Amino acid sequence: MEVLQDINKNGNTILMATHDYALLLKYPSKTLKCDENAVYEVVQRKG
């Protein structure tokens, strides 16, 4: 994850798919929750 954070700090967008919601809570980000091929929630966290 540190490598991805460094890439993101340089202004690049990171797109990652995971089933580990606890992992997402550790990092400030925008999270799109999807189910049945549709986005059903967008969560924006500040760091």
Z-matrix of the N, CA and C atoms (Angstrom, degrees):
N
C 1 1.444
C 2 1.522 1 111.37
N 3 1.318 2 118.05 1 -29.20
C 4 1.465 3 119.94 2 179.66
C 5 1.522 4 110.97 3 -62.69
N 6 1.315 5 117.03 4 -38.37
C 7 1.466 6 120.69 5 178.57
C 8 1.524 7 109.71 6 -62.42
N 9 1.327 8 117.14 7 -43.49
C 10 1.461 9 120.66 8 179.08
C 11 1.524 10 111.27 9 -64.83
N 12 1.326 11 117.45 10 -38.40
C 13 1.466 12 120.74 11 177.48
C 14 1.527 13 110.56 12 -62.82
N 15 1.318 14 117.62 13 -42.22
C 16 1.463 15 120.95 14 178.84
C 17 1.522 16 111.00 15 -63.10
N 18 1.313 17 116.90 16 -42.00
C 19 1.467 18 120.78 17 177.89
C 20 1.519 19 109.78 18 -62.58
N 21 1.331 20 116.83 19 -42.96
C 22 1.460 21 121.82 20 -179.18
C 23 1.522 22 111.76 21 -65.94
N 24 1.329 23 117.91 22 -37.21
C 25 1.467 24 121.66 23 179.35
C 26 1.522 25 111.38 24 -63.64
N 27 1.328 26 116.84 25 -24.17
C 28 1.461 27 121.30 26 177.72
C 29 1.520 28 112.07 27 -82.79
N 30 1.334 29 117.63 28 7.48
C 31 1.457 30 121.35 29 175.23
C 32 1.517 31 114.73 30 95.76
N 33 1.310 32 117.78 31 7.73
C 34 1.462 33 121.08 32 179.90
C 35 1.523 34 110.69 33 -93.37
N 36 1.317 35 115.96 34 145.43
C 37 1.456 36 121.96 35 177.07
C 38 1.519 37 109.14 36 -86.16
N 39 1.321 38 116.06 37 137.56
C 40 1.461 39 122.05 38 177.74
C 41 1.523 40 107.90 39 -110.37
N 42 1.306 41 116.49 40 126.97
C 43 1.461 42 122.26 41 175.14
C 44 1.522 43 107.01 42 -113.46
N 45 1.334 44 115.50 43 120.80
C 46 1.454 45 120.03 44 -175.33
C 47 1.521 46 109.17 45 -136.23
N 48 1.312 47 116.77 46 135.59
C 49 1.462 48 121.56 47 175.54
C 50 1.523 49 108.22 48 -104.81
N 51 1.335 50 116.10 49 131.65
C 52 1.466 51 120.10 50 179.25
C 53 1.522 52 109.95 51 -153.15
N 54 1.302 53 115.17 52 156.45
C 55 1.463 54 121.76 53 172.43
C 56 1.521 55 110.26 54 -104.26
N 57 1.332 56 117.08 55 1.59
C 58 1.466 57 123.26 56 -176.44
C 59 1.529 58 109.63 57 -95.14
N 60 1.331 59 116.61 58 87.03
C 61 1.463 60 120.79 59 -177.22
C 62 1.527 61 111.47 60 -64.34
N 63 1.326 62 118.21 61 -32.38
C 64 1.469 63 121.41 62 178.78
C 65 1.525 64 110.66 63 -61.16
N 66 1.312 65 117.82 64 -35.76
C 67 1.460 66 121.95 65 177.60
C 68 1.527 67 110.57 66 -62.97
N 69 1.309 68 116.99 67 -41.19
C 70 1.465 69 121.03 68 -179.02
C 71 1.523 70 112.13 69 -64.70
N 72 1.316 71 117.09 70 -31.80
C 73 1.459 72 120.77 71 -177.72
C 74 1.525 73 112.73 72 -71.18
N 75 1.319 74 117.92 73 -16.02
C 76 1.460 75 121.73 74 -178.69
C 77 1.525 76 113.15 75 -79.26
N 78 1.331 77 117.89 76 -16.48
C 79 1.458 78 120.87 77 -172.18
C 80 1.522 79 110.46 78 -127.15
N 81 1.347 80 116.77 79 137.59
C 82 1.463 81 119.04 80 175.39
C 83 1.519 82 109.13 81 -67.01
N 84 1.302 83 115.97 82 129.71
C 85 1.453 84 118.66 83 -177.68
C 86 1.516 85 110.58 84 -170.13
N 87 1.309 86 114.28 85 177.73
C 88 1.453 87 120.86 86 169.09
C 89 1.522 88 105.92 87 -105.68
N 90 1.312 89 116.83 88 127.84
C 91 1.454 90 121.77 89 -178.44
C 92 1.520 91 109.29 90 -115.81
N 93 1.313 92 116.30 91 129.61
C 94 1.455 93 122.30 92 174.24
C 95 1.517 94 107.45 93 -107.40
N 96 1.317 95 116.10 94 120.03
C 97 1.462 96 120.32 95 178.59
C 98 1.528 97 108.12 96 -94.66
N 99 1.324 98 115.35 97 129.52
C 100 1.463 99 121.14 98 -175.47
C 101 1.523 100 110.65 99 -123.72
N 102 1.322 101 114.63 100 148.86
C 103 1.453 102 121.39 101 174.26
C 104 1.521 103 107.68 102 -157.92
N 105 1.301 104 116.69 103 141.03
C 106 1.466 105 120.90 104 178.67
C 107 1.535 106 111.45 105 53.33
N 108 1.328 107 116.31 106 42.75
C 109 1.469 108 123.05 107 175.78
C 110 1.523 109 114.33 108 65.92
N 111 1.317 110 118.25 109 23.62
C 112 1.460 111 121.05 110 179.13
C 113 1.528 112 110.23 111 -141.80
N 114 1.334 113 115.84 112 147.01
C 115 1.463 114 121.48 113 174.45
C 116 1.521 115 107.36 114 -80.39
N 117 1.333 116 117.06 115 127.25
C 118 1.458 117 119.37 116 179.70
C 119 1.522 118 113.42 117 -114.96
N 120 1.344 119 117.72 118 -8.07
C 121 1.461 120 119.76 119 177.24
C 122 1.523 121 109.34 120 -159.99
N 123 1.340 122 115.93 121 140.54
C 124 1.460 123 121.88 122 174.20
C 125 1.522 124 107.11 123 -121.51
N 126 1.336 125 116.66 124 125.60
C 127 1.461 126 122.44 125 -178.60
C 128 1.520 127 108.11 126 -118.47
N 129 1.330 128 117.22 127 123.00
C 130 1.463 129 122.39 128 177.62
C 131 1.517 130 108.42 129 -109.05
N 132 1.337 131 116.90 130 117.93
C 133 1.460 132 121.32 131 177.39
C 134 1.514 133 109.19 132 -110.00
N 135 1.315 134 116.61 133 146.56
C 136 1.465 135 121.85 134 179.24
C 137 1.519 136 109.56 135 -103.13
N 138 1.336 137 115.03 136 147.36
C 139 1.451 138 118.94 137 -177.73
C 140 1.451 139 114.64 138 -108.68
